[in-house]
Amino acid sequence: MSRLSDDDLETWSALATVLEWLPAALDAQLQRDAELTHFEYGVMFALADAKDRTLRMSILAGYSNSSLSRLSRAVARLEAKDWVRRAPDPADGRYTLATLTEAGARKVGQAAPGHVDTVNRLVFDSLTRAQARQLHDISRRIMRAIRAEDGWRPSPGSDR
């Protein structure tokens, strides 16, 4: 039977706990302050950062590590609140585009300060700048071990 070393088990248990606790904490803050799940906020944030606030649903699904059906259900909830709109892609009707509406852009702007405060409080405030850079490097390495393609990244010069 394979085992992790004691040090590796300690590291893994700490990371596994973060992976369980952090999403729940982010969801709780966003639900309370903005009536959004972290997943919905991520979808809207990616759209807010995209050219013309529009992305293909398949691209959004990749960014969010989501099935198209899960993403479609989330976008349907956002559409019901007039925060996102879907339409066939005029360049290729086999695809569907999701576009952040003006109301959706306002919602992201309203939700962002509380979310940023929570991320800072839960993650960055307890790290030095050097540790934050290490966390970035470590996270990218783990991402590449899981999947070859890159995840979502903010646009150059993004101010969000």
Secondary structure, DSSP 8 states (H G I E B T S, - for coil): -----HHHHHHHHHHHHHHHHHHHHHHHHHHHHHS--HHHHHHHHHHHHSGGGEEEHHHHHHHTT--HHHHHHHHHHHHHTTSEEEEE-TT-TTSEEEEE-HHHHHHHHHHHHHHHHHHHHHTGGGS-HHHHHHHHHHHHHHHHHH-SS------TT---
